[in-house]
Amino acid sequence: MNDYEFGNLLLQLRTKSGLTQKELADLLQISDKTISKWETGVSKPTTDTLKQLATIFNVEVSTLLDSCPKKKKNIVHKIVITGGPCAGKTTAMSWIQNAFTERGYHVIFVPECATELIKAGISGTTCKTVIEFQKALMQLQLQREAIYEQAAQGINADKVLLVCDRGIMDSKAYLSELEFSTVLNAIKKNEVELRDNYDAVFHLVTAANGAEEFYTLENNAARTETIEEAREVDRRLIESWNGHPHFRVIDNQTDFENKIKKLIKEISTFLGEPEPYEIERKFLVEYPDLAWLNKTCKKLEIIQTYLNSKDGEEVRLRQRGSNGHYIYTQTIKRFISDIKRLEIEKRLSQSEYLDLLMDADPTKRSIRKTRYCLVYKNQYFEIDLYPFWNDKAIVEIELNDENQDIELPKQLKLIREVTDDPNYKNSSLADIK
């Protein structure tokens, strides 16, 4: 059964009929928590119950069954492995293949488009302008990823890992803001949809930054950068991806083998192997300098709405983006400890998002906040400013290890850590008092 598709249909039928979850539960002689589980895709009703639902909503049983396909759709995770020149991507791909095949994934690799074009004689120097080259590169990448993603949906496997050898936002690192905007207009796309089209992005830092003795041009015919140029490309690549909901930077603080092992661990954490835990720490800081934020960080707009949910669980909707371009997600969180929780996230269409808003928790207001994303010493910080505070802000960081060291930028003046303070959770800030 496609639980989410059925859950959305049930929500629409119930809302249209003017029934609350409790009223529908009473008609079926079950608990309202069961209705909530169905609508959020956590569980599914029996065939007999489907017949009862069809009678209540005056629809054909087939209407409900159509949203419950017999064949379960496989799960496709689409990730990007990017990085500066001579960062170890080739070796990383081999490790990813071995590690996740052993964990039951069918692993598919989308080849790097830039190298293919350059080897074929198409580059920024052979084209009339760098804009023409990057436009061709981005169009090729979009078409190739669409084909691979469509094929991945048809793979006979429960779990599919689609690994892109570089992502489309890598192009931004080789263009000025005006040039990049020109290319976006030419291909009729916006930055939010291109950047956030991937489920996660993992950046491997160039050997030219921290492992200079291993930097070489010999193992890639398309690589021409000096050490200084490689560092600059690496910096611009990180800047290009800044703002993605799940962006991780893998540095050279350890030897190369442990660098790749760290990458595998980060991907495993993202995939939820063995379970989708999120480890997060949260800090209260003095209100930051806006000029510094706007100069250093990627700015996003977020609206977060909480839905009716059962005890020990939190269901929220999020609209996230900038300049009128947004992505929509539903997140279900189950709390394990103060800093550790089980998290399940689903991307939504705009219409799905608007439908689910009908089940908003009436005891909570929607939270609006401005988020500034910052990569500092290869750690990814999210700085949230709320319209009802003018003297403080919240800084969050997601970790793959509860004991991981954290160093805040000196521009952020720490008041105290509030990871385990319920008063500073977004769900608490949303309470209508």
ABEGO torsion letter per residue (X at the ends): XBAAAAAAAAAAAAAAAGBBAAAAAAAAGBBAAAAAAAAAGABBBBAAAAAAAAAAAGBBAAAAAAABBABBBBBBBBBBBBEBBGAGAAAAAAAAAAAAAAAGBBBBBBBBAAAAAAAAGBBAAABABAAAAAAAAAAAAAAAAAAAAAAAAABBBABBBBBBBEBAAAAAAABBAAAAAAAAAAAGBBAAAAAAABABBBBBBBAABGAAAABBAAABAABABBAAAAAAAAAAAAAAABGBABBBBBBAABBAAAAAAAAAAAAAAAAGOABBBBBBBBBBBBBBBAAAAAAABBBBBBBBBBBBBBBGBBBBBBBBEBGGBBBBBBBBBBBABAABBBBBBBBBBAAAAAAAAAABBAABBBBBBBBBBBBBGGBBBBBBBBAABAABBBBBBBBABAABBBBBBAABBBABBAAABAAABAAAAABBX
